[in-house]
């Protein structure tokens, strides 16, 4: 992790402009092509959710802006960020937060996610609550949404990106996945979100 030099940072003026806003978040939604990815997870009997969480985090780590976080008057750049995802308790219909450190491959991550989720019995792990080297990930598998927003703490310091996807659906010969990115505009723009989507789609196609 390193602290950004705010005086020499090329984004200094953009940061100051958006950081002064009450609601500095922006959201962009699109459909990803999940045709090849869905085939891959079925062939390897992986959880679509956990495997997609790995893919989303793997792509985010390739874009520095997705690893920046606001801490008071400073901005830090993490070496690596990790998925923190919601998981549903089927008995109660309530969700819990499960944090899983990113591994080097999709198989070990999926196995680790299964184990961590099964062991997590509380809504939130207090040991993980203060971390900001995370990506907040969720899924709405019952709805093929066109747009989604997430709750944030107003004040400008909430800077962890929110990533979500919905129910995949057939479109011709393709399987499309509704996908959403919510991020703090003080740290990134649509340009960076677009680069992220390109990296993610490339990963999904390459498996």
N, C-alpha and C positions, 0 to 999 in steps of 0.2 A: 504493500500500500504506500502511496505517496500523497503529499499535500500539494494541491495546485497553487502555484504562485499567482495570486489574483492580480498583481500589477502587470505581469507580462502575458497573462492568459489571453489568447486571441478572442475568446468569447466574453471577455470582461464586460463590454457594454450590453451585449445581449442578455447576459446573466443578470445584470443589475436591473434591466428593464422588466424582465419577466418575474424576477424574484420579488419585485415590489408589488405584484398583483395579489389580490385575495385568493384567486383561483388560477394558478399558473399552469394547470394541467392541460394537455391536449390528448385527443383520442383519435385513432385511425383504425378503421375496420376494413377487412377484405376477405376474399375467399382464397384459401390455399389449395393447391392440387395435392390431395392426399392419396391418390390412386396407388402409387408405388409403395408409399409408406404403409398403407393399410394392408396391402398384400404381404409386406415384410413382417409386420407384427403378428399377423395371423399364422404365417409359415413358422415363425419362431415361438409362437404361443406366449407372446408378451402382452402385458397390459397396454392398451392403446394410450391410456392416460399417463402412465409413468414413462413410457417410451417417448411420448410427445413432450413431456416435461423435460426430459433429457435433451431432446432436439432443440426446444425453445431456449434452454439455458446454454447449450453448446454454441448456438448462433450468437446469443447475447454477449458471450465472452470474447467474440471476435470484433466487437464494436466498442471502442473505449468509452463512448458516451453512455453506454448502458451499464458501465462499471463506475460511473461517477456518482457521488452522494454528497448532499449538503449536510454539514455539521456546524450549526451555529453560523459564525461569520466565515467559515472556511468550506472548501470543497476538497474531497478526497477522491483519489482514483484507486480502486481496488485492483489487485492483481488478478482476482478471480471472484466471480459471484456464483451463488448457489440457489437452487430452487426451494421455495417455501410454498407448499401447495395446500389447498383445501382438500379434505377427504371426507366422504360421507359415512356416518355411522348408520348402517342400514336398520338397526333396531330402533333408534330414536328419530331418524330423519334429520338429525343435526350434524353439522360439520365440525371438523377439527383442523387445526393447522399442523402440518407435518413438514419439517425441514430436513432435507437430505443433501449432504455435501456431494457435489458433482464428482463422479468418477471418470475414468478415461474411456469407458465404453458403455454402450447402451444396455448391454446384458447385465453387467455388474451393478449398474445404477438401478435398473428395474428390480433386481433381486434385493438390493439394499432398501429400496423404497417400500417394497412389500413388507419387509421385516420391520422397518421403522414405523410404518403406519399401524401395523398390528400391535406394536408395543406402546403406541401413543394413545393413552386413555383420557387425556385432558384436552380441553378446548385449545389451550396454548401452553407451550413449554416455556416456563419463565426463564430458563437458561438461554433460550434463543431469542427472547422478545426484544432485547436491546440491540441485536445485530442489525447492521445495515448493508452487509455484503450479500444481500439476497435479491431474488426476483420473486414477486408475488404472483403465483400462478393459480388459476382456477378454471373450471370447466362447467358448462351448462349443457349436458348431453341430451337434454329433453327438448331443446329449442335450437333451430337453425336461425340464429339471430342475424340482424343486419347491423346492429350497433349495441354497445354496452358501456356503462360507466361504473366506476368503483368509488366507494367512500374514501375520503382522505381527511387528514387533519389540516384545517385551514391555517394559514400563516406562512406558507412558502417553503418550509423545511422538509415537507414530506416529499422525498425524492426517489423512492424505490419504484421502479416501473411495475405496472400491473399488466399481466398477459393472460388472455382468456381465449377459449375457443368453445364452439357450440356443437350441435349435432351435425355430423357429416351427412351429405346427401348426394344422390346420383344426379349428374347432369350430362346426358349423352353417355359416352363411354368413360367419363371421368368421375371420380369421387371428390367432391369439394368440401372443404372444412372452413366454416366461418371462424375468423380469427381477429383478435382485437389487441391493440397496444395502447396503453395509457401511460404517459410519461410527463415529467416536469419539463416545461418548455424552457426553463432557465438553463437546463443542462443539455438539451438536444432539440433538434428541429425535425420536420418531416423528412428532410434529406437523410438523416441518420436512421429514422424508422424505415425508410425505403431500403437503405443498405442492409438493415437487419432482415427485412422480409426476403430480399434477394439471397442472403446467406442461408436463411432457414429453408427456403424453397429448394435451394441447391442441395442441401443436406437431405431433405425428404426424398428428392429424386435420385440421390446417389446410392441409397441403401439397396 
